[in-house]
Amino acid sequence: MSEYICDEIFLRYTIVQCRSSKTTGMGVLTKILCAIFVISSFTFIALFGRLPAFRRTPIGYLARLFFDRIPRWLYRVDYRLFGGRISKALGFLGNYLFFKRNPAVLLIFLTILTGSSFMFLRAGYTHLSALQLFPVPFVLLAPYLFTYLCATTRSMYITPANHDDRLHDYPYDHILYRPNAVCKTCHLSKPARSKHCSLCGHCVAKCDHHCPWVNNCLGKDNYHYFLALLLSLGILEIYGANLAWSIIKPRINWNFNTLGLSWFHMIYWAKVIAVIVDAAHRGGLSITGVGMLAATTAPLPLGLLAYHIYLIWAGMTTNENQKWSYWREDMADGTVFRARRSDVLAHNELMRNQISTNQLEGGHLQKRVSYLNDESEQGEPDVDWPVSSDQMIVRTNDGRPPLGREYLYERIWDLTQVENIYDLGFVDNLRDVFLPR
């Protein structure tokens, strides 16, 4: 009973202490925590919400809510009240920010990085030892260097001058990429693993995705810089949070477990809150605020880095992962079939030989022969690649194998039944990223 009374007294004292600090520490703490939570959550949803892995999760739902449903609802309200003028203005701004190549997001990123670093170093450098300050120039400058390299690299753009070289980078897998496909904008045949970026206005060799944080596409020649940027940014945030803690730790009564309480005890967490309020009051926005921002946002670049390491392990790009997700859905619907490409080409050649010249006058037969010529995919460049495959994967609209060639195809239900010729094993995939062909 006496222990319970002591706990109750301590809890009430802690609450009173927290309330007495409201005008000083709590106000700063509340603003810091709210800003960090909103920025981190919205950034995470914006970056990851539309990924196939989150499509049927709360993160995917929030992404659709924020970027699809709420804008449509606001547009209807604006149309009724103001004739849609606000939506047109916001649409123009959104089109510029998200559908035009512009440095807005890059400038915001650099402003937050530079501003928070300057605030922390200005307020905290006198409290740090020479040993703690020694790594600062290297850790701080690394994200700027890799951001610059990501943003200024242009050699992955496919142009008439380098088009032939890009055709020999990777072989066509005849699933995601097929020869003789021509970009409607660049008017060049698309090399394997390339994608046209409407923001950059170029086809990009081994395109991963367009990154607004660096205002550039990530592809063959700058993707490894992006990985280094994510790693260096995560290291900077962890290091900054550690420096902030080393400054604040001696000034606060952080040993709040002296009573032997467990994490599930209410008094334990009341003491934690009191310590955080005290830290916010003593360290201020420049030290405690920046330290908490660094600690809570470090999982974002490191989590994105982990996702890209998974893609490298699987032998995919972000663009290819999205393409495979569409195939996965079609397989689940039972509309995907697999055959040996050599058998299909032999069958097509036999069919072309059997159709006489006189029979080609009919439109249906002419269309059929045209389809056979397309499927032959002649003119494919010879690429020196250690992996090859004889598979051919097709999808149909009616869930039936291609007409007249039913005996060649078998229905497949899962991606494990498909060969990814771009997956050479993790070590070789990693070498292809950092030492591109």
Sine and cosine of phi, psi and omega as CSV:
sin_phi,cos_phi,sin_psi,cos_psi,sin_omega,cos_omega
0.00,0.00,-0.67,0.75,0.01,-1.00
-0.90,0.44,-0.60,0.80,0.03,-1.00
-0.91,0.42,-0.62,0.78,0.02,-1.00
-0.91,0.41,-0.65,0.76,0.01,-1.00
-0.91,0.42,-0.64,0.77,0.02,-1.00
-0.90,0.43,-0.66,0.75,0.03,-1.00
-0.89,0.46,-0.67,0.74,-0.01,-1.00
-0.91,0.42,-0.66,0.75,0.02,-1.00
-0.90,0.43,-0.67,0.75,-0.02,-1.00
-0.91,0.41,-0.63,0.77,0.02,-1.00
-0.89,0.45,-0.71,0.70,0.00,-1.00
-0.91,0.42,-0.60,0.80,0.02,-1.00
-0.91,0.41,-0.63,0.77,0.00,-1.00
-0.91,0.42,-0.68,0.73,0.01,-1.00
-0.89,0.45,-0.68,0.74,0.03,-1.00
-0.89,0.45,-0.66,0.75,0.01,-1.00
-0.89,0.46,-0.67,0.75,0.04,-1.00
-0.89,0.45,-0.67,0.74,-0.02,-1.00
-0.92,0.39,-0.58,0.81,0.00,-1.00
-0.93,0.37,-0.38,0.92,-0.01,-1.00
-1.00,-0.08,0.12,0.99,-0.14,-0.99
-0.88,0.47,-0.67,0.74,-0.06,-1.00
-0.94,0.33,-0.28,0.96,-0.02,-1.00
-0.95,-0.32,-0.96,0.28,-0.11,-0.99
-0.98,0.19,-0.64,0.77,-0.13,-0.99
-0.91,0.41,-0.61,0.79,0.01,-1.00
-0.89,0.46,-0.71,0.71,0.03,-1.00
-0.91,0.42,-0.70,0.71,-0.03,-1.00
-0.88,0.48,-0.70,0.71,-0.02,-1.00
-0.87,0.49,-0.69,0.72,0.01,-1.00
-0.90,0.43,-0.67,0.75,-0.01,-1.00
-0.90,0.44,-0.76,0.65,-0.05,-1.00
-0.90,0.44,-0.67,0.74,0.00,-1.00
-0.90,0.43,-0.70,0.72,0.00,-1.00
-0.90,0.44,-0.70,0.72,-0.01,-1.00
-0.89,0.45,-0.70,0.72,-0.04,-1.00
-0.91,0.43,-0.70,0.71,-0.03,-1.00
-0.91,0.41,-0.74,0.67,-0.04,-1.00
-0.90,0.44,-0.73,0.69,-0.04,-1.00
-0.91,0.42,-0.71,0.70,-0.04,-1.00
-0.91,0.41,-0.73,0.68,-0.03,-1.00
-0.91,0.41,-0.64,0.77,0.03,-1.00
-0.89,0.45,-0.68,0.73,0.00,-1.00
-0.90,0.44,-0.70,0.72,-0.01,-1.00
-0.91,0.41,-0.65,0.76,-0.01,-1.00
-0.91,0.41,-0.61,0.79,-0.04,-1.00
-0.98,0.20,-0.67,0.74,-0.18,-0.98
-0.94,-0.35,-0.23,0.97,-0.17,-0.99
-0.88,0.47,-0.50,0.86,-0.05,-1.00
-0.99,-0.12,0.09,1.00,0.07,-1.00
-0.93,0.37,0.56,-0.83,-0.01,-1.00
-0.83,0.56,-0.54,0.84,-0.05,-1.00
-0.91,0.41,-0.42,0.91,-0.04,-1.00
-0.97,-0.25,0.18,0.98,-0.13,-0.99
-0.87,0.50,-0.63,0.78,-0.04,-1.00
-0.94,-0.34,0.56,0.83,0.01,-1.00
-0.87,-0.49,0.21,-0.98,0.07,-1.00
-0.84,0.54,-0.52,0.86,0.03,-1.00
-0.91,0.41,-0.70,0.72,0.06,-1.00
-0.90,0.44,-0.62,0.79,0.03,-1.00
-0.89,0.45,-0.70,0.72,0.01,-1.00
-0.90,0.43,-0.60,0.80,0.05,-1.00
-0.88,0.47,-0.70,0.71,0.04,-1.00
-0.92,0.40,-0.58,0.81,0.01,-1.00
-0.91,0.42,-0.74,0.67,-0.07,-1.00
-0.95,0.30,-0.61,0.80,-0.18,-0.98
-0.95,-0.30,-0.10,0.99,0.02,-1.00
-0.82,-0.57,-0.87,0.50,-0.15,-0.99
-0.96,0.29,-0.76,0.65,0.00,-1.00
-0.88,0.47,-0.70,0.71,0.07,-1.00
-0.86,0.51,-0.62,0.79,0.03,-1.00
-0.92,0.40,-0.64,0.77,0.02,-1.00
-0.91,0.41,-0.69,0.73,0.02,-1.00
-0.91,0.43,-0.57,0.82,0.02,-1.00
-0.90,0.43,-0.66,0.75,0.01,-1.00
-0.90,0.44,-0.65,0.76,0.02,-1.00
-0.90,0.43,-0.72,0.70,0.00,-1.00
-0.89,0.45,-0.62,0.79,-0.02,-1.00
-0.91,0.43,-0.61,0.79,0.00,-1.00
-0.96,0.27,-0.61,0.79,-0.11,-0.99
-1.00,0.00,-0.64,0.77,-0.13,-0.99
-0.82,-0.58,0.20,0.98,0.02,-1.00
0.94,0.34,0.31,0.95,0.06,-1.00
0.99,0.11,0.16,0.99,-0.06,-1.00
-0.92,0.39,-0.64,0.77,0.01,-1.00
-0.91,0.41,-0.66,0.76,0.01,-1.00
-0.89,0.45,-0.61,0.79,0.02,-1.00
-0.91,0.42,-0.66,0.75,0.02,-1.00
-0.91,0.41,-0.71,0.70,0.02,-1.00
-0.92,0.39,-0.58,0.81,0.05,-1.00
-0.89,0.45,-0.63,0.78,0.06,-1.00
-0.89,0.45,-0.70,0.71,0.03,-1.00
-0.90,0.43,-0.71,0.71,0.01,-1.00
-0.91,0.42,-0.62,0.79,0.03,-1.00
-0.89,0.45,-0.62,0.78,0.03,-1.00
-0.93,0.37,-0.66,0.75,-0.08,-1.00
-0.96,0.28,-0.63,0.77,-0.18,-0.98
-0.93,-0.36,-0.29,0.96,-0.06,-1.00
-0.83,-0.56,0.13,0.99,0.12,-0.99
-0.79,-0.62,0.59,-0.81,0.03,-1.00
-0.95,0.32,0.88,-0.48,-0.03,-1.00
-0.47,-0.88,0.39,-0.92,-0.07,-1.00
-1.00,-0.01,0.23,0.97,-0.13,-0.99
-0.86,0.51,-0.80,0.61,-0.04,-1.00
-0.91,0.41,-0.62,0.78,0.05,-1.00
-0.87,0.48,-0.69,0.73,0.01,-1.00
-0.91,0.41,-0.62,0.78,0.05,-1.00
-0.89,0.45,-0.71,0.71,0.02,-1.00
-0.87,0.50,-0.74,0.68,-0.02,-1.00
-0.93,0.37,-0.55,0.83,0.03,-1.00
-0.91,0.41,-0.71,0.70,0.03,-1.00
-0.90,0.44,-0.69,0.72,-0.01,-1.00
-0.89,0.45,-0.73,0.68,-0.04,-1.00
-0.94,0.34,-0.71,0.71,-0.03,-1.00
-0.89,0.46,-0.73,0.68,-0.01,-1.00
-0.92,0.39,-0.62,0.79,0.03,-1.00
-0.91,0.42,-0.69,0.73,0.01,-1.00
-0.90,0.44,-0.70,0.71,0.01,-1.00
-0.87,0.50,-0.70,0.71,-0.06,-1.00
-0.93,0.37,-0.73,0.68,-0.05,-1.00
-0.92,0.39,-0.59,0.80,0.01,-1.00
-0.90,0.43,-0.64,0.77,-0.04,-1.00
-1.00,0.04,-0.42,0.91,-0.17,-0.99
-0.92,-0.40,-0.13,0.99,-0.13,-0.99
-0.92,0.40,-0.48,0.88,0.01,-1.00
-0.95,0.31,-0.28,0.96,-0.01,-1.00
-0.99,-0.11,0.03,1.00,-0.06,-1.00
-0.94,-0.35,0.53,-0.85,0.01,-1.00
-0.98,0.18,0.23,-0.97,0.03,-1.00
-0.89,0.46,-0.57,0.82,0.03,-1.00
-0.91,0.41,-0.61,0.79,0.03,-1.00
-0.95,0.32,-0.55,0.84,-0.04,-1.00
-0.99,0.15,-0.37,0.93,-0.08,-1.00
-0.84,0.55,-0.71,0.71,-0.02,-1.00
-0.97,0.24,-0.18,0.98,-0.14,-0.99
-0.83,0.55,-0.76,0.65,-0.01,-1.00
-0.85,0.53,-0.64,0.77,-0.03,-1.00
-0.95,0.32,-0.71,0.71,-0.03,-1.00
-0.93,0.37,-0.59,0.81,-0.06,-1.00
-0.98,0.21,-0.61,0.79,-0.07,-1.00
-0.98,0.19,-0.38,0.93,-0.06,-1.00
-0.85,0.53,-0.74,0.67,0.02,-1.00
-0.87,0.49,-0.57,0.82,0.04,-1.00
-0.91,0.41,-0.67,0.74,-0.02,-1.00
-0.89,0.46,-0.75,0.66,-0.05,-1.00
-0.95,0.30,-0.49,0.87,0.12,-0.99
-0.90,0.44,-0.69,0.72,0.03,-1.00
-0.88,0.48,-0.70,0.71,-0.01,-1.00
-0.91,0.42,-0.64,0.77,0.05,-1.00
-0.90,0.44,-0.67,0.74,-0.13,-0.99
-0.98,0.22,-0.46,0.89,-0.13,-0.99
-0.98,-0.20,-0.18,0.98,-0.01,-1.00
-0.95,0.32,0.76,-0.66,-0.02,-1.00
-0.80,-0.60,-0.10,0.99,-0.14,-0.99
-0.93,0.37,-0.25,0.97,0.03,-1.00
-0.99,0.13,-0.12,0.99,0.08,-1.00
-0.94,0.34,0.71,-0.71,-0.01,-1.00
-1.00,-0.01,0.84,-0.54,-0.01,-1.00
-0.80,-0.59,0.23,-0.97,0.06,-1.00
-0.84,0.55,-0.49,0.87,-0.04,-1.00
-0.95,0.33,-0.58,0.81,-0.05,-1.00
-0.94,-0.35,0.14,0.99,-0.11,-0.99
-0.87,0.50,-0.68,0.73,-0.03,-1.00
-0.90,0.43,-0.63,0.78,0.04,-1.00
-0.90,0.44,-0.65,0.76,-0.01,-1.00
-0.93,0.38,-0.50,0.87,0.05,-1.00
-0.90,0.43,-0.39,0.92,-0.04,-1.00
-0.98,-0.22,0.21,0.98,0.05,-1.00
-0.96,0.27,-0.75,0.66,-0.08,-1.00
-0.67,-0.75,0.52,-0.85,0.08,-1.00
-0.98,0.18,0.34,-0.94,0.10,-0.99
-0.98,0.19,0.68,-0.73,0.01,-1.00
-1.00,-0.05,-0.09,1.00,0.02,-1.00
0.88,0.48,0.39,0.92,0.11,-0.99
-0.79,-0.61,-0.95,0.31,0.05,-1.00
-0.98,0.20,-0.53,0.85,-0.07,-1.00
-0.74,-0.67,0.74,-0.67,0.02,-1.00
-0.78,-0.63,0.57,-0.82,0.01,-1.00
-0.92,0.39,0.30,-0.96,0.06,-1.00
0.95,0.31,0.13,0.99,0.13,-0.99
-0.98,0.18,0.78,-0.63,-0.10,-1.00
-0.93,-0.36,0.73,-0.69,0.07,-1.00
-0.94,0.34,0.80,-0.61,-0.04,-1.00
-0.95,0.32,-0.33,0.95,0.00,-1.00
-1.00,-0.09,-0.76,0.65,-0.03,-1.00
-0.99,0.13,-0.33,0.94,-0.02,-1.00
0.87,0.50,0.57,0.82,0.08,-1.00
-0.84,-0.54,0.56,-0.83,0.08,-1.00
-0.91,0.42,0.67,-0.74,-0.11,-0.99
-0.98,0.18,0.85,-0.52,0.14,-0.99
-0.92,0.39,0.39,-0.92,0.05,-1.00
-0.86,0.50,0.64,-0.77,0.04,-1.00
0.95,0.31,0.19,0.98,0.03,-1.00
-0.99,-0.11,0.27,-0.96,0.03,-1.00
-0.43,-0.90,0.61,-0.79,0.05,-1.00
-0.99,0.12,0.74,-0.67,0.05,-1.00
-0.96,-0.27,0.89,-0.46,0.00,-1.00
-0.94,0.35,-0.42,0.91,0.01,-1.00
-0.97,0.26,-0.69,0.72,0.00,-1.00
-0.99,0.12,-0.38,0.93,0.00,-1.00
0.98,0.22,0.36,0.93,-0.02,-1.00
-0.64,-0.77,0.42,-0.91,0.30,-0.95
-0.97,0.23,0.64,-0.76,-0.11,-0.99
-0.89,-0.45,0.79,-0.61,0.01,-1.00
-0.93,0.37,0.75,-0.66,-0.05,-1.00
0.72,0.70,0.83,0.55,-0.07,-1.00
-0.93,0.37,0.77,-0.63,0.10,-0.99
-0.99,-0.11,-0.89,0.46,0.10,-1.00
-0.19,-0.98,0.25,-0.97,0.11,-0.99
-1.00,0.02,0.82,-0.58,-0.08,-1.00
-0.94,-0.33,0.92,-0.39,0.01,-1.00
-0.92,0.38,-0.37,0.93,-0.01,-1.00
-0.92,0.40,-0.44,0.90,0.05,-1.00
-0.89,-0.45,0.04,1.00,0.06,-1.00
0.83,0.56,0.68,0.74,-0.02,-1.00
-0.31,-0.95,0.30,-0.95,0.13,-0.99
-0.98,0.18,0.51,-0.86,0.09,-1.00
-0.96,-0.27,0.85,-0.52,-0.06,-1.00
-0.54,-0.84,-0.52,-0.85,-0.17,-0.99
-0.81,0.58,-0.68,0.74,-0.17,-0.98
-0.97,-0.24,-0.04,1.00,0.05,-1.00
-0.73,-0.69,0.05,1.00,0.00,-1.00
-0.89,0.46,-0.62,0.79,-0.01,-1.00
-0.93,0.37,-0.49,0.87,0.10,-1.00
-0.92,0.40,-0.59,0.81,0.03,-1.00
-0.91,0.42,-0.67,0.74,0.07,-1.00
-0.88,0.48,-0.67,0.75,0.04,-1.00
-0.91,0.42,-0.58,0.82,0.05,-1.00
-0.89,0.45,-0.72,0.69,0.01,-1.00
-0.87,0.49,-0.70,0.72,-0.01,-1.00
-0.91,0.41,-0.72,0.69,-0.03,-1.00
-0.91,0.41,-0.58,0.81,0.03,-1.00
-0.93,0.37,-0.65,0.76,0.07,-1.00
-0.90,0.44,-0.67,0.74,0.03,-1.00
-0.90,0.44,-0.68,0.74,0.02,-1.00
-0.86,0.50,-0.69,0.72,-0.03,-1.00
-0.93,0.36,-0.65,0.76,0.05,-1.00
-0.90,0.43,-0.68,0.73,0.00,-1.00
-0.91,0.41,-0.67,0.74,0.03,-1.00
-0.89,0.45,-0.66,0.75,0.04,-1.00
-0.89,0.45,-0.62,0.79,0.02,-1.00
-0.92,0.40,-0.64,0.77,0.05,-1.00
-0.91,0.42,-0.66,0.75,0.02,-1.00
-0.89,0.46,-0.66,0.75,0.02,-1.00
-0.91,0.42,-0.62,0.79,0.00,-1.00
-0.91,0.42,-0.46,0.89,0.05,-1.00
-0.98,0.18,-0.66,0.75,-0.09,-1.00
-0.98,0.18,-0.56,0.83,-0.13,-0.99
-0.80,0.61,-0.73,0.68,-0.01,-1.00
-0.94,0.35,-0.26,0.97,-0.11,-0.99
-1.00,-0.09,-0.12,0.99,-0.06,-1.00
-0.81,-0.59,0.35,-0.94,0.05,-1.00
-1.00,0.03,0.99,0.16,-0.13,-0.99
-1.00,0.08,-0.23,0.97,-0.04,-1.00
-0.99,0.14,0.96,0.27,-0.13,-0.99
-1.00,0.00,0.16,0.99,0.00,-1.00
-0.95,-0.30,0.41,0.91,-0.05,-1.00
-0.93,0.38,-0.37,0.93,-0.01,-1.00
-0.99,0.11,-0.01,1.00,0.01,-1.00
0.96,0.29,0.47,0.88,-0.04,-1.00
-0.99,0.10,0.50,-0.87,0.03,-1.00
-1.00,0.06,0.17,-0.99,0.01,-1.00
-0.91,0.41,-0.33,0.95,-0.06,-1.00
-1.00,0.00,-0.01,1.00,-0.04,-1.00
-1.00,0.05,0.68,-0.73,-0.05,-1.00
-0.90,0.44,-0.59,0.81,-0.02,-1.00
-0.92,0.40,-0.55,0.83,0.04,-1.00
-0.85,0.53,-0.75,0.66,-0.05,-1.00
-0.97,0.26,-0.47,0.88,0.11,-0.99
-0.90,0.44,-0.64,0.77,0.06,-1.00
-0.92,0.38,-0.62,0.78,0.05,-1.00
-0.86,0.52,-0.71,0.70,0.01,-1.00
-0.88,0.47,-0.66,0.75,0.01,-1.00
-0.89,0.46,-0.62,0.78,0.01,-1.00
-0.92,0.39,-0.67,0.74,0.00,-1.00
-0.90,0.44,-0.66,0.75,0.04,-1.00
-0.88,0.47,-0.68,0.73,0.02,-1.00
-0.90,0.44,-0.65,0.76,0.01,-1.00
-0.90,0.43,-0.66,0.75,0.03,-1.00
-0.90,0.43,-0.59,0.81,0.00,-1.00
-0.94,0.33,-0.67,0.75,-0.07,-1.00
-0.99,0.17,-0.61,0.79,-0.05,-1.00
-1.00,0.02,-0.43,0.90,0.00,-1.00
0.95,0.31,-0.10,-0.99,-0.03,-1.00
-0.94,0.35,-0.56,0.83,-0.10,-1.00
-0.93,0.36,-0.57,0.82,-0.05,-1.00
-0.96,-0.27,-0.88,0.48,-0.02,-1.00
-0.91,0.41,-0.70,0.72,-0.02,-1.00
-0.89,0.46,-0.75,0.66,0.01,-1.00
-0.91,0.42,-0.63,0.78,0.03,-1.00
-0.89,0.45,-0.68,0.74,0.03,-1.00
-0.93,0.37,-0.61,0.79,0.05,-1.00
-0.88,0.48,-0.69,0.73,0.01,-1.00
-0.91,0.42,-0.69,0.73,-0.06,-1.00
-0.92,0.39,-0.62,0.78,-0.09,-1.00
-0.99,0.10,-0.38,0.92,0.00,-1.00
-0.99,-0.14,-0.17,0.99,0.04,-1.00
-0.83,0.55,-0.60,0.80,0.04,-1.00
-0.88,0.47,-0.34,0.94,-0.02,-1.00
-0.92,0.39,-0.85,0.52,0.03,-1.00
-0.92,0.40,-0.57,0.82,-0.01,-1.00
-0.95,0.32,-0.59,0.81,0.08,-1.00
-0.92,0.40,-0.65,0.76,0.05,-1.00
-0.91,0.41,-0.59,0.80,0.07,-1.00
-0.90,0.44,-0.67,0.74,0.03,-1.00
-0.88,0.47,-0.62,0.78,0.04,-1.00
-0.89,0.46,-0.67,0.74,-0.01,-1.00
-0.96,0.29,-0.50,0.87,0.12,-0.99
-0.90,0.43,-0.62,0.78,0.09,-1.00
-0.88,0.48,-0.68,0.73,0.01,-1.00
-0.88,0.47,-0.65,0.76,0.03,-1.00
-0.90,0.44,-0.69,0.73,0.03,-1.00
-0.86,0.51,-0.61,0.79,-0.02,-1.00
-1.00,0.07,-0.07,1.00,-0.02,-1.00
0.94,0.35,0.67,0.75,-0.05,-1.00
-0.72,-0.70,0.32,-0.95,0.25,-0.97
-0.97,-0.25,0.15,-0.99,0.07,-1.00
-0.87,0.49,-0.66,0.76,0.04,-1.00
-0.88,0.47,-0.69,0.73,-0.01,-1.00
-0.94,0.33,-0.55,0.83,0.05,-1.00
-0.88,0.47,-0.63,0.78,0.06,-1.00
-0.92,0.39,-0.66,0.75,0.04,-1.00
-0.88,0.47,-0.69,0.73,0.02,-1.00
-0.90,0.44,-0.55,0.84,0.01,-1.00
-0.90,0.44,-0.58,0.81,0.06,-1.00
-0.92,0.39,-0.65,0.76,0.07,-1.00
-0.89,0.46,-0.62,0.78,0.00,-1.00
-0.88,0.48,-0.67,0.74,0.01,-1.00
-0.91,0.41,-0.65,0.76,0.03,-1.00
-0.91,0.40,-0.60,0.80,0.06,-1.00
-0.89,0.45,-0.65,0.76,0.03,-1.00
-0.89,0.45,-0.46,0.89,0.05,-1.00
-0.99,0.11,-0.11,0.99,0.04,-1.00
0.97,0.24,0.50,0.87,-0.05,-1.00
-0.91,-0.41,0.26,0.96,-0.04,-1.00
-0.90,-0.43,0.67,-0.74,-0.05,-1.00
-0.74,-0.68,0.49,-0.87,-0.02,-1.00
-0.83,-0.55,0.60,-0.80,0.07,-1.00
-0.54,-0.84,0.21,-0.98,0.13,-0.99
-0.99,0.17,0.79,-0.61,-0.08,-1.00
-0.89,0.45,-0.62,0.79,0.01,-1.00
-0.88,0.47,-0.60,0.80,0.03,-1.00
-0.93,0.37,-0.65,0.76,0.00,-1.00
-0.91,0.41,-0.69,0.72,0.00,-1.00
-0.91,0.42,-0.63,0.78,0.04,-1.00
-0.90,0.43,-0.66,0.75,0.04,-1.00
-0.88,0.47,-0.70,0.71,-0.01,-1.00
-0.90,0.44,-0.64,0.77,0.03,-1.00
-0.90,0.44,-0.64,0.77,0.04,-1.00
-0.90,0.44,-0.67,0.74,0.00,-1.00
-0.91,0.42,-0.64,0.77,0.02,-1.00
-0.90,0.43,-0.61,0.79,-0.01,-1.00
-0.94,0.33,-0.47,0.88,-0.04,-1.00
-0.99,0.17,-0.37,0.93,-0.03,-1.00
-1.00,0.03,0.87,-0.48,-0.04,-1.00
-0.98,0.18,0.23,-0.97,-0.01,-1.00
-0.89,0.45,-0.58,0.81,-0.01,-1.00
-0.91,0.40,-0.48,0.88,-0.04,-1.00
-0.97,0.23,-0.24,0.97,-0.07,-1.00
-0.97,0.24,-0.10,0.99,-0.02,-1.00
-0.94,0.34,-0.41,0.91,0.02,-1.00
-0.96,0.27,0.68,-0.74,-0.03,-1.00
-0.88,0.48,-0.63,0.78,-0.03,-1.00
-0.91,0.43,-0.70,0.71,0.00,-1.00
-0.93,0.37,-0.58,0.81,0.03,-1.00
-0.89,0.46,-0.66,0.75,0.03,-1.00
-0.90,0.43,-0.61,0.79,-0.02,-1.00
-0.91,0.41,-0.69,0.72,0.00,-1.00
-0.92,0.39,-0.61,0.80,0.06,-1.00
-0.87,0.50,-0.65,0.76,0.03,-1.00
-0.90,0.44,-0.65,0.76,0.02,-1.00
-0.90,0.43,-0.62,0.79,0.02,-1.00
-0.92,0.40,-0.62,0.79,0.04,-1.00
-0.91,0.42,-0.65,0.76,-0.07,-1.00
-0.94,0.33,-0.38,0.93,0.00,-1.00
-0.93,0.38,-0.48,0.88,0.09,-1.00
0.79,0.62,0.83,0.57,0.02,-1.00
-0.98,0.22,0.28,-0.96,0.02,-1.00
0.99,0.16,0.29,0.96,0.01,-1.00
-0.95,0.31,0.77,-0.64,-0.02,-1.00
-0.92,0.39,0.51,-0.86,0.02,-1.00
-1.00,0.07,0.91,-0.42,-0.07,-1.00
-0.91,-0.41,0.75,-0.66,0.06,-1.00
-0.98,0.21,1.00,-0.10,-0.07,-1.00
-0.73,-0.69,0.71,-0.71,-0.12,-0.99
-0.94,0.34,-0.24,0.97,-0.05,-1.00
-0.86,-0.51,0.69,-0.72,0.09,-1.00
-0.72,-0.69,0.30,-0.95,-0.02,-1.00
-0.55,-0.84,0.57,-0.82,0.01,-1.00
-0.97,-0.23,0.21,0.98,-0.08,-1.00
-0.99,0.13,0.45,-0.89,0.14,-0.99
-0.69,-0.72,0.80,-0.59,-0.04,-1.00
-0.89,-0.45,0.75,-0.66,0.04,-1.00
-0.72,-0.69,0.43,-0.90,0.13,-0.99
-0.89,-0.46,0.55,-0.84,0.01,-1.00
-0.83,-0.55,0.39,-0.92,-0.03,-1.00
-0.99,0.17,-0.49,0.87,-0.08,-1.00
-0.98,-0.18,0.07,1.00,0.01,-1.00
0.96,0.27,0.27,0.96,0.04,-1.00
-0.90,-0.43,0.48,-0.88,0.04,-1.00
-0.90,0.43,0.35,-0.94,-0.03,-1.00
-0.79,0.61,0.70,-0.71,-0.07,-1.00
-0.88,0.47,0.72,-0.70,0.03,-1.00
0.99,0.12,-0.13,0.99,0.01,-1.00
-0.75,-0.67,0.49,0.87,-0.05,-1.00
-0.84,0.54,-0.57,0.82,-0.07,-1.00
-0.95,0.32,-0.23,0.97,-0.02,-1.00
-1.00,0.03,-0.40,0.92,-0.18,-0.98
-0.94,-0.33,0.53,-0.85,0.14,-0.99
-0.80,-0.60,0.58,-0.81,-0.01,-1.00
-0.97,0.26,0.66,-0.75,0.07,-1.00
-0.84,-0.55,0.48,-0.88,-0.15,-0.99
-0.87,-0.49,-0.17,0.98,-0.15,-0.99
-0.55,-0.84,0.47,-0.88,0.00,-1.00
-0.92,0.39,-0.33,0.94,0.04,-1.00
-0.91,0.41,-0.27,0.96,0.03,-1.00
-1.00,0.02,0.08,1.00,-0.04,-1.00
-0.90,-0.44,0.66,-0.75,0.04,-1.00
-1.00,-0.01,0.73,-0.68,0.10,-1.00
-0.97,-0.24,0.98,-0.22,-0.10,-1.00
-0.95,0.32,-0.21,0.98,0.01,-1.00
-1.00,0.05,-0.09,1.00,0.04,-1.00
-1.00,-0.04,0.97,-0.23,-0.02,-1.00
-0.99,-0.16,0.10,0.99,-0.16,-0.99
0.98,-0.20,0.48,-0.88,-0.17,-0.98
-0.85,0.52,-0.71,0.71,-0.05,-1.00
-0.90,0.44,-0.73,0.68,0.00,-1.00
-0.94,0.35,-0.56,0.83,0.09,-1.00
-0.89,0.46,-0.66,0.75,0.02,-1.00
-0.91,0.41,-0.63,0.77,0.04,-1.00
-0.91,0.42,-0.59,0.80,0.02,-1.00
-0.92,0.38,-0.47,0.88,0.03,-1.00
-0.96,0.28,-0.74,0.67,-0.11,-0.99
-1.00,0.01,-0.33,0.95,0.08,-1.00
-0.78,-0.63,0.93,0.37,-0.08,-1.00
-0.89,0.46,0.47,-0.88,-0.03,-1.00
-0.91,0.41,0.00,0.00,0.00,0.00
